[in-house]
């Protein structure tokens, strides 16, 4: 499949930063290597302005079962939102994988980013990863710091 990717201009001074534990990122990368469809889920934690902290991750089923796109069941999304709220946490990001493609937002990802205006962590089955936000009408890559 020919996938169109957005051109991303990275600024020298990256303002927002995603803090994620090694174990969480490694679990996401491991699952991405094991599956031949896009994996997906939520990053749950707290957004402190320029710093976004992931306290835990929630894997979700890709109801499209596709190697080039994902969709999460809206009822499952609601369950994650309610569970996070009970723990005084928020969904601070979405993660998903690309199969045999770079970890950069596709045109379909951009549409999703417009609906979910939080951090998007994209990984691939080759062990690469990057995080992005929508800012000033464009996609901005943000720094990922492992804890």
C-alpha positions in Angstrom: 0.0 0.0 0.0 1.3 3.5 -0.8 0.9 5.6 2.3 1.2 9.3 2.2 3.0 10.9 5.1 3.0 14.5 6.3 6.1 16.5 6.1 7.1 17.4 9.6 9.2 20.5 10.5 10.9 20.1 13.8 11.7 23.2 15.6 15.0 23.5 17.4 13.4 24.2 20.8 10.8 21.5 21.4 8.3 22.8 23.9 6.2 19.8 24.9 7.7 16.6 26.1 6.3 13.1 26.7 7.6 11.2 29.7 7.0 7.5 29.5 8.5 4.6 31.5 10.8 2.2 29.7 8.5 -0.7 30.6 5.5 0.9 29.0 7.3 1.8 25.7 8.9 -1.6 25.6 5.5 -3.3 26.0 4.1 -1.2 23.1 7.1 -2.0 20.9 7.0 -5.7 21.7 3.3 -5.9 20.8 4.0 -4.0 17.6 6.6 -6.5 16.6 4.4 -9.5 17.4 1.3 -8.3 15.5 0.8 -8.0 11.7 -2.0 -5.4 12.2 -1.8 -2.0 13.7 -1.9 -2.1 17.5 -3.5 0.7 19.4 -4.4 2.0 22.8 -4.3 4.9 25.3 -1.6 6.7 27.3 -3.1 7.5 30.7 -1.6 10.0 33.1 -1.4 13.7 33.6 -0.8 16.7 31.4 1.2 19.4 33.1 1.4 21.9 30.3 4.7 21.4 28.7 5.2 18.0 30.3 3.0 15.0 29.7 3.5 12.1 32.1 2.3 8.5 31.3 1.3 6.6 34.4 0.0 3.6 32.6 -1.0 2.3 29.2 -4.2 0.6 28.0 -4.1 -1.7 25.0 -7.2 -1.7 22.9 -8.4 -4.0 20.1 -8.1 -2.6 16.6 -11.6 -3.3 15.5 -10.6 -2.8 11.8 -8.0 -5.6 12.1 -6.0 -3.8 9.5 -2.3 -3.5 8.8 -2.7 0.1 7.6 -5.3 1.8 9.9 -6.9 1.4 13.3 -10.1 2.2 15.1 -11.0 1.8 18.7 -14.5 0.8 19.8 -16.1 4.0 21.2 -17.6 2.0 24.2 -14.1 0.8 25.1 -12.9 4.4 24.9 -15.7 5.4 27.3 -14.6 2.7 29.7 -11.0 3.9 29.7 -12.2 7.5 30.2 -14.3 6.5 33.2 -11.6 4.3 34.7 -9.0 7.1 34.4 -11.4 9.6 35.9 -11.9 7.4 39.0 -8.1 7.4 39.4 -7.9 11.2 38.9 -6.1 10.6 35.6 -6.7 11.6 32.0 -6.2 10.1 28.6 -3.1 12.1 27.7 -2.4 10.4 24.5 -3.1 7.7 21.9 -0.6 5.2 20.7 -0.6 3.0 17.6 1.7 1.2 15.3 2.6 1.3 11.6 3.4 -2.0 10.0 6.6 -1.7 7.9 6.3 2.1 7.7 8.0 4.9 9.5 6.5 6.2 12.8 5.2 9.4 11.3 1.6 10.6 11.0 -0.3 9.5 7.9 -3.1 11.6 6.4 -5.6 9.4 8.3 -3.7 9.9 11.5 -4.0 13.7 11.0 -7.7 13.4 10.9 -7.6 11.5 14.1 -5.3 14.1 15.7 -7.9 16.8 14.9 -10.5 14.8 16.8 -8.1 13.8 19.7 -6.0 16.8 20.4 -3.5 15.2 22.6 -0.1 13.4 22.2 0.1 10.7 19.5 2.8 8.2 20.0 3.5 6.2 16.9 5.7 3.1 16.8 6.5 0.6 14.2 7.4 -3.1 14.1 11.1 -2.2 13.6 11.4 -0.7 17.0 11.2 3.0 16.0 9.0 5.5 17.7 8.1 9.2 17.8 5.5 11.4 19.4 3.5 14.3 17.8 1.0 16.9 18.7 -1.2 19.1 16.5 -0.1 22.7 17.0 -0.9 25.9 15.0 -2.6 23.9 12.3 0.4 21.6 11.8 2.0 18.5 13.2 4.8 19.1 15.6 7.2 16.3 16.8 7.8 16.3 20.5 10.5 14.9 22.6 10.1 11.5 24.2 11.9 11.0 27.5 12.2 7.5 29.0 11.9 7.2 32.7 
